[in-house]
Amino acid sequence: MKSVRNHYDEFLAPVYSWILGDFENAYQANVELFASLELSPEYGDLALDLGCGPGCQSLPLAERGFSVIAIDFCQELLDELEERAGDLQITTVCADLREFDQYIDEPPGLIVCMGDTLVHLPDTAAVDKCIDRVSRALKPGGTFVYSIRDYVSSEPAGADRFVPIRADDQQIFTCFLDYRDTVVHVHDVLYRKEGGAWKMHISDYLKLRLDTAEINQRLQANGLDISRQMTEKGMIVVVATKSAST
Ligand SMILES: C[S@@+](CC[C@H](N)C(=O)[O-])C[C@H]1O[C@@H](n2cnc3c(N)ncnc32)[C@H](O)[C@@H]1O
């Protein structure tokens, strides 16, 4: 089985934007989400995008006026983000997102960790530690937005464990999900037309089965209020706000 980092570096990065249903669609969904959440900076306010991927959150945040630090450990996805960023205020950092506080010299007004990224951390202790760091780092009155898929409330069985992601006449991408007690063993299956014939490539890794109730409790214990929770395109989105007086 691959580490998450190797899975992205060696398998997923070249097709990641394509499996999003094309970058433009994922970008537009975030433009609309951030508008509905009314996420706006004071001038120059810093936003951190943890696990930014190709930038479908970083770009809309920079367009809303945030100065964005976009952190990911996959350089190929950061290169894509940089190509799209143009003159927008986005600085990319190739690093482990858990070390984000090494790359900021002022408290961010906004931290996002979206698109099912938290589930990639190695265990729940690492998630707790990350939540604590995020809570401490935020500016008083600042906002944390995370989004994850629901791997807790039901367990697909039989044929439901095969999830078609995207297909065209050159490639077909399917996920096979094997649910265990605390993790989902994810197998990404890519068929690609190579020299006129279909060739299969498979890579597998683990995702944590995280419970938003537990993450939210941790945020609340750290002095944040859960101001919104909703489900958007199969993803649970949670907005938490740090008290202005902390
Ligand atoms: C599912 S993608 C989400 C990307 C983007 N936020 C989105 O919504 O499309 C998860 C991203 O997190 C990155 N990632 C996972 N674990 C990481 C870690 N510990 N440090 C840095 N990046 C990480 C992966 O490289 C990948 O780009």
The ligand as an SDF file (V2000), in Angstrom:
LIG
                    3D

 27 29  0  0  0  0  0  0  0  0999 V2000
   -8.5080   15.3680   -1.6340 C   0  0  0  0  0  0  0  0  0  0  0  0
   -7.2560   16.5210   -2.0300 S   0  0  0  0  0  0  0  0  0  0  0  0
   -8.0650   18.0930   -1.7540 C   0  0  0  0  0  0  0  0  0  0  0  0
   -7.4300   19.1980   -2.5570 C   0  0  0  0  0  0  0  0  0  0  0  0
   -8.2270   20.5090   -2.5920 C   0  0  0  0  0  0  0  0  0  0  0  0
   -8.3610   21.0930   -1.2800 N   0  0  0  0  0  0  0  0  0  0  0  0
   -9.5770   20.2390   -3.1970 C   0  0  0  0  0  0  0  0  0  0  0  0
  -10.6280   20.4440   -2.5710 O   0  0  0  0  0  0  0  0  0  0  0  0
   -9.5870   19.8340   -4.3710 O   0  0  0  0  0  0  0  0  0  0  0  0
   -6.1750   16.4070   -0.6360 C   0  0  0  0  0  0  0  0  0  0  0  0
   -4.9120   17.2350   -0.8260 C   0  0  0  0  0  0  0  0  0  0  0  0
   -4.2060   17.2520    0.4020 O   0  0  0  0  0  0  0  0  0  0  0  0
   -2.8430   16.9940    0.1650 C   0  0  0  0  0  0  0  0  0  0  0  0
   -2.3470   16.4060    1.4260 N   0  0  0  0  0  0  0  0  0  0  0  0
   -2.7970   15.3050    2.0730 C   0  0  0  0  0  0  0  0  0  0  0  0
   -2.1450   15.1420    3.2250 N   0  0  0  0  0  0  0  0  0  0  0  0
   -1.2550   16.1620    3.3110 C   0  0  0  0  0  0  0  0  0  0  0  0
   -0.2970   16.5400    4.2810 C   0  0  0  0  0  0  0  0  0  0  0  0
   -0.1020   15.8320    5.4160 N   0  0  0  0  0  0  0  0  0  0  0  0
    0.4420   17.6480    4.0410 N   0  0  0  0  0  0  0  0  0  0  0  0
    0.2810   18.3560    2.9050 C   0  0  0  0  0  0  0  0  0  0  0  0
   -0.6190   18.0560    1.9490 N   0  0  0  0  0  0  0  0  0  0  0  0
   -1.3770   16.9590    2.1590 C   0  0  0  0  0  0  0  0  0  0  0  0
   -2.8000   16.1010   -1.0640 C   0  0  0  0  0  0  0  0  0  0  0  0
   -1.5610   16.2020   -1.7350 O   0  0  0  0  0  0  0  0  0  0  0  0
   -3.9670   16.6820   -1.8670 C   0  0  0  0  0  0  0  0  0  0  0  0
   -3.5590   17.7090   -2.7170 O   0  0  0  0  0  0  0  0  0  0  0  0
  1  2  1  0
  2  3  1  0
  2 10  1  0
  3  4  1  0
  4  5  1  0
  5  6  1  0
  5  7  1  0
  7  8  2  0
  7  9  1  0
 10 11  1  0
 11 12  1  0
 11 26  1  0
 12 13  1  0
 13 14  1  0
 13 24  1  0
 14 15  1  0
 14 23  1  0
 15 16  2  0
 16 17  1  0
 17 18  1  0
 17 23  2  0
 18 19  1  0
 18 20  2  0
 20 21  1  0
 21 22  2  0
 22 23  1  0
 24 25  1  0
 24 26  1  0
 26 27  1  0
M  CHG  2   2   1   9  -1
M  END
$$$$
